Amino acid sequence: MADSVVLMPKRRTKDVPDQELIFTAPKGGILHSNGWSRIWLRASSRSAPFGLD
């Protein structure tokens, strides 16, 4: 992963408490792996027309 990709969430979460969730499920709470897959597939299909796939 590019350094810039790693640094962006570090910068944006510098004031977030250690135990706080950064990525949550659509209705809040823990995002489980099966939920992440659905969200990732949706996001990647929506970004494809912009060359971001």
Phi and psi in radians as a Rosetta constraint file:
Dihedral C 1 N 2 CA 2 C 2 CIRCULARHARMONIC -1.137 0.35
Dihedral N 2 CA 2 C 2 N 3 CIRCULARHARMONIC 2.551 0.35
Dihedral C 2 N 3 CA 3 C 3 CIRCULARHARMONIC -0.958 0.35
Dihedral N 3 CA 3 C 3 N 4 CIRCULARHARMONIC -0.677 0.35
Dihedral C 3 N 4 CA 4 C 4 CIRCULARHARMONIC -1.119 0.35
Dihedral N 4 CA 4 C 4 N 5 CIRCULARHARMONIC -0.552 0.35
Dihedral C 4 N 5 CA 5 C 5 CIRCULARHARMONIC -1.233 0.35
Dihedral N 5 CA 5 C 5 N 6 CIRCULARHARMONIC -0.635 0.35
Dihedral C 5 N 6 CA 6 C 6 CIRCULARHARMONIC -1.294 0.35
Dihedral N 6 CA 6 C 6 N 7 CIRCULARHARMONIC -0.682 0.35
Dihedral C 6 N 7 CA 7 C 7 CIRCULARHARMONIC -1.245 0.35
Dihedral N 7 CA 7 C 7 N 8 CIRCULARHARMONIC -0.582 0.35
Dihedral C 7 N 8 CA 8 C 8 CIRCULARHARMONIC -1.005 0.35
Dihedral N 8 CA 8 C 8 N 9 CIRCULARHARMONIC -0.937 0.35
Dihedral C 8 N 9 CA 9 C 9 CIRCULARHARMONIC -1.160 0.35
Dihedral N 9 CA 9 C 9 N 10 CIRCULARHARMONIC -0.520 0.35
Dihedral C 9 N 10 CA 10 C 10 CIRCULARHARMONIC -1.097 0.35
Dihedral N 10 CA 10 C 10 N 11 CIRCULARHARMONIC -0.766 0.35
Dihedral C 10 N 11 CA 11 C 11 CIRCULARHARMONIC -1.147 0.35
Dihedral N 11 CA 11 C 11 N 12 CIRCULARHARMONIC -0.760 0.35
Dihedral C 11 N 12 CA 12 C 12 CIRCULARHARMONIC -1.279 0.35
Dihedral N 12 CA 12 C 12 N 13 CIRCULARHARMONIC -0.294 0.35
Dihedral C 12 N 13 CA 13 C 13 CIRCULARHARMONIC -1.995 0.35
Dihedral N 13 CA 13 C 13 N 14 CIRCULARHARMONIC 0.271 0.35
Dihedral C 13 N 14 CA 14 C 14 CIRCULARHARMONIC -1.071 0.35
Dihedral N 14 CA 14 C 14 N 15 CIRCULARHARMONIC -0.490 0.35
Dihedral C 14 N 15 CA 15 C 15 CIRCULARHARMONIC -1.748 0.35
Dihedral N 15 CA 15 C 15 N 16 CIRCULARHARMONIC 0.126 0.35
Dihedral C 15 N 16 CA 16 C 16 CIRCULARHARMONIC -1.495 0.35
Dihedral N 16 CA 16 C 16 N 17 CIRCULARHARMONIC 2.280 0.35
Dihedral C 16 N 17 CA 17 C 17 CIRCULARHARMONIC -1.000 0.35
Dihedral N 17 CA 17 C 17 N 18 CIRCULARHARMONIC 2.618 0.35
Dihedral C 17 N 18 CA 18 C 18 CIRCULARHARMONIC -0.963 0.35
Dihedral N 18 CA 18 C 18 N 19 CIRCULARHARMONIC -0.649 0.35
Dihedral C 18 N 19 CA 19 C 19 CIRCULARHARMONIC -1.582 0.35
Dihedral N 19 CA 19 C 19 N 20 CIRCULARHARMONIC 0.033 0.35
Dihedral C 19 N 20 CA 20 C 20 CIRCULARHARMONIC -1.355 0.35
Dihedral N 20 CA 20 C 20 N 21 CIRCULARHARMONIC 2.499 0.35
Dihedral C 20 N 21 CA 21 C 21 CIRCULARHARMONIC -1.338 0.35
Dihedral N 21 CA 21 C 21 N 22 CIRCULARHARMONIC 2.394 0.35
Dihedral C 21 N 22 CA 22 C 22 CIRCULARHARMONIC -1.677 0.35
Dihedral N 22 CA 22 C 22 N 23 CIRCULARHARMONIC -0.821 0.35
Dihedral C 22 N 23 CA 23 C 23 CIRCULARHARMONIC -1.895 0.35
Dihedral N 23 CA 23 C 23 N 24 CIRCULARHARMONIC 2.130 0.35
Dihedral C 23 N 24 CA 24 C 24 CIRCULARHARMONIC -2.075 0.35
Dihedral N 24 CA 24 C 24 N 25 CIRCULARHARMONIC 2.870 0.35
Dihedral C 24 N 25 CA 25 C 25 CIRCULARHARMONIC -1.139 0.35
Dihedral N 25 CA 25 C 25 N 26 CIRCULARHARMONIC 2.815 0.35
Dihedral C 25 N 26 CA 26 C 26 CIRCULARHARMONIC -0.936 0.35
Dihedral N 26 CA 26 C 26 N 27 CIRCULARHARMONIC -0.571 0.35
Dihedral C 26 N 27 CA 27 C 27 CIRCULARHARMONIC -1.793 0.35
Dihedral N 27 CA 27 C 27 N 28 CIRCULARHARMONIC 0.304 0.35
Dihedral C 27 N 28 CA 28 C 28 CIRCULARHARMONIC 1.631 0.35
Dihedral N 28 CA 28 C 28 N 29 CIRCULARHARMONIC 2.980 0.35
Dihedral C 28 N 29 CA 29 C 29 CIRCULARHARMONIC 1.480 0.35
Dihedral N 29 CA 29 C 29 N 30 CIRCULARHARMONIC -2.969 0.35
Dihedral C 29 N 30 CA 30 C 30 CIRCULARHARMONIC -1.241 0.35
Dihedral N 30 CA 30 C 30 N 31 CIRCULARHARMONIC 2.356 0.35
Dihedral C 30 N 31 CA 31 C 31 CIRCULARHARMONIC -1.648 0.35
Dihedral N 31 CA 31 C 31 N 32 CIRCULARHARMONIC 1.888 0.35
Dihedral C 31 N 32 CA 32 C 32 CIRCULARHARMONIC -1.412 0.35
Dihedral N 32 CA 32 C 32 N 33 CIRCULARHARMONIC 2.840 0.35
Dihedral C 32 N 33 CA 33 C 33 CIRCULARHARMONIC -1.010 0.35
Dihedral N 33 CA 33 C 33 N 34 CIRCULARHARMONIC -0.662 0.35
Dihedral C 33 N 34 CA 34 C 34 CIRCULARHARMONIC -1.201 0.35
Dihedral N 34 CA 34 C 34 N 35 CIRCULARHARMONIC -0.573 0.35
Dihedral C 34 N 35 CA 35 C 35 CIRCULARHARMONIC -1.216 0.35
Dihedral N 35 CA 35 C 35 N 36 CIRCULARHARMONIC -0.666 0.35
Dihedral C 35 N 36 CA 36 C 36 CIRCULARHARMONIC -1.090 0.35
Dihedral N 36 CA 36 C 36 N 37 CIRCULARHARMONIC -0.723 0.35
Dihedral C 36 N 37 CA 37 C 37 CIRCULARHARMONIC -1.037 0.35
Dihedral N 37 CA 37 C 37 N 38 CIRCULARHARMONIC -0.793 0.35
Dihedral C 37 N 38 CA 38 C 38 CIRCULARHARMONIC -1.111 0.35
Dihedral N 38 CA 38 C 38 N 39 CIRCULARHARMONIC -0.763 0.35
Dihedral C 38 N 39 CA 39 C 39 CIRCULARHARMONIC -1.140 0.35
Dihedral N 39 CA 39 C 39 N 40 CIRCULARHARMONIC -0.761 0.35
Dihedral C 39 N 40 CA 40 C 40 CIRCULARHARMONIC -1.095 0.35
Dihedral N 40 CA 40 C 40 N 41 CIRCULARHARMONIC -0.791 0.35
Dihedral C 40 N 41 CA 41 C 41 CIRCULARHARMONIC -1.085 0.35
Dihedral N 41 CA 41 C 41 N 42 CIRCULARHARMONIC -0.728 0.35
Dihedral C 41 N 42 CA 42 C 42 CIRCULARHARMONIC -1.113 0.35
Dihedral N 42 CA 42 C 42 N 43 CIRCULARHARMONIC -0.806 0.35
Dihedral C 42 N 43 CA 43 C 43 CIRCULARHARMONIC -1.144 0.35
Dihedral N 43 CA 43 C 43 N 44 CIRCULARHARMONIC -0.748 0.35
Dihedral C 43 N 44 CA 44 C 44 CIRCULARHARMONIC -1.196 0.35
Dihedral N 44 CA 44 C 44 N 45 CIRCULARHARMONIC -0.618 0.35
Dihedral C 44 N 45 CA 45 C 45 CIRCULARHARMONIC -1.215 0.35
Dihedral N 45 CA 45 C 45 N 46 CIRCULARHARMONIC -0.591 0.35
Dihedral C 45 N 46 CA 46 C 46 CIRCULARHARMONIC -1.285 0.35
Dihedral N 46 CA 46 C 46 N 47 CIRCULARHARMONIC -0.469 0.35
Dihedral C 46 N 47 CA 47 C 47 CIRCULARHARMONIC -1.543 0.35
Dihedral N 47 CA 47 C 47 N 48 CIRCULARHARMONIC -0.276 0.35
Dihedral C 47 N 48 CA 48 C 48 CIRCULARHARMONIC -0.956 0.35
Dihedral N 48 CA 48 C 48 N 49 CIRCULARHARMONIC -0.752 0.35
Dihedral C 48 N 49 CA 49 C 49 CIRCULARHARMONIC -1.069 0.35
Dihedral N 49 CA 49 C 49 N 50 CIRCULARHARMONIC -0.308 0.35
Dihedral C 49 N 50 CA 50 C 50 CIRCULARHARMONIC -1.706 0.35
Dihedral N 50 CA 50 C 50 N 51 CIRCULARHARMONIC 0.121 0.35
Dihedral C 50 N 51 CA 51 C 51 CIRCULARHARMONIC 1.346 0.35
Dihedral N 51 CA 51 C 51 N 52 CIRCULARHARMONIC 0.397 0.35
Dihedral C 51 N 52 CA 52 C 52 CIRCULARHARMONIC -1.890 0.35
Dihedral N 52 CA 52 C 52 N 53 CIRCULARHARMONIC 0.356 0.35
